[in-house]
Amino acid sequence: MGGKIDGSDPVFARRRGPLAMMIDARSLPVGTKIRTAVCIVGAGPAGITISRELSRLGIENCLVEAGGLDFSAESQSHYLGEVEYSPYDLVTTRTRHFGGSSNCWAGWSRPFDEIDMEARFWVPNSGWPIGLDVLKPYYPRANEALQLPDAPYDLSYWAEHGQAHDAPLIQFNGSGLTNVISQLSPPTRFGFVYRHELSRSGLSRVLLHATASEIVTNEDGTRATGVRINTAADRTIGVEAGIVVLALGGIENARLLLLSRKARPAGLGNDHDVVGRYFMDHPRIRMGRLYLQAPRSYSRFYDVTYYYGNRRFARAGTQPAASIGFSREVQRERELLQCHIGFIGSYLFESSPRVDSGKRLYKALTRNNTEPLALADVRSAVIGLPLSSTAWLARQTRSRRLTHHFELQSVLEAAPDPDNRVTLNGDRDRFGINRVKLRWKVGEMEKRSHQTAIALLGREVEALGIGRVEMEPEQWGDDWDRSVMTTWHHMGTTRMHQDPRKGVVDEHCRVHSVANLYIAGSSVFTTGGGNMPTINIIALALRLAERLKNVHIAR
């Protein structure tokens, strides 16, 4: 039997304890209607940030999470889908439980650079309707949410720190390269860190195991009235709300809009076939080796195997991480995308072919999806056990004295391409909801940007007399894109643009054709820049929460 629940309902008033406002939606009767001022669909960093902010501002809200408090393989299976062109694992690149992508986030944080948000004549479809000046006021509070001190990203600040610890930054001399400083969050697991705050707020209700299957609207689809939620294949409840916010991530935001077809056959916000288009991820490429004369000196800033999780080099409570990118001038002169090169330390004996065989044997024994090993590989691995053991011990110590060379790993900006997109396919999950189809292909501009970055780095370290870069020429062949890995950053599928023919949301993150439907997260990114997205997601979420307060008051 169905029922209605509002903030004063005794069903909720009777609940006590630290998780009093966290409800397993599967326990609610079929047909239950929950009333709230703002419904936020998705409890990742963006959704949790907005819920926290609305509660702080005195606005009742309901936060809807498809998963539970902890990881579940069954829940993750709802992310299965179809992929076209590039290999892309739709399941492991996302996290379907409370806290969302923060559960698999490594902590890298850096705000957008000004050029990231500008219209660049050489990058088709670039240019945000807002500039960096709009987001800057929100970064200090984004730092707080990510448990980062308000330390600067200025090179001079960190160069001084490095000199005091025998850890210099490479001094580039007009080559077009520059150092890029990021800071490392602990990393903050939003579902764990903010769980008790939300459960005790009195204004935030969290529905767990609640899969949103449709945005409910008025008859002509111009206003959202709530969200339809599946708790099982044949069990649904509803949330009625004055404002609806989607914070499901770059793939699921598009999926839910496309699923909501009762009033608009093409899906909500999709009058111009833009929903799902312009999908972006940061292509990640491990290619080339850097041999430095003094590798130990540069490890503290540049070597991820050394600095990640190592707080001994922290300053003002934050651990820095340096990478190498293009200057603004060279980007414009050579018409390049952002490309940030980091180092991955390769320790004593790790580059030995027999150690490589040992790694392949280990993967074959511990993973189900590896290719069968040749007998020669097994023999080589067994013979190389002493070397493999030594290499393993060297890596475990993370001793900079044992660094032999650095593998180069680049993270690239992706050009926004309307043909890279999320659509629905004919397969359905156990709730009867269409799964997604993803098309993702890396283009020639990304390849040229990466080639230029590696070439400039090699030329510069040789000119400085500090080392050399080695590349295999065949790595730039026709199958270059086989070297591309994902970075798990799903962006752009509900992009921000003032023109509804070119974007899904306006400058306030409101869906163009729906008066009270908003979208949070990196799906609104017009371009992705070269930096990790989380801190920018939080800044945008804080700005959106402020907007929602004003809209709520106006109602």
Secondary structure, 3 states (H helix, E strand, C coil): CCCEECCCCHHHHCCCCCCCCEEEHHHCCCCCEEEEEEEEECCCHHHHHHHHHHHHCCCCEEEECCCCCCCCHHHHHHHCCEEEECCCCCCCCCCCCCCHHHHHCCCEECCCCHHHHCCCCCCCCCCCCCCHHHHHHHHHHHHHHCCCCCCCCCHHHHHHHHHCCCCCCCCCCCCCEEEEEEEECCCCCHHHHCHHHHHHCCCEEEEECCEEEEEEECCCCCCEEEEEEEEECCEEEEEEEEEEEECCCCCHHHHHHHHCCCCCCCCCCCCCCCCCECCECCCEEEEEEEEECCHHHHHHHHEHHHHCCCHHHCECCEEEEEEEEECHHHHHHHCCCCEEEEEEEEECCCCCHHHHHHHHHHHHHHCCCCCCCCHHHHHHHHHCHHHHHHHHHHHHHCCHHHEEEEEEEEEECCCCCCCCEEEEEEEECCCCCEEEEEEECCCHHHHHHHHHHHHHHHHHHHHHCCEEEECCHHHHCCCHHHHEECCCCCECCCCECCCCCCCCECCCCEECCCCCEEECCHHHCCCCCCCCCHHHHHHHHHHHHHHHHHHHHHC
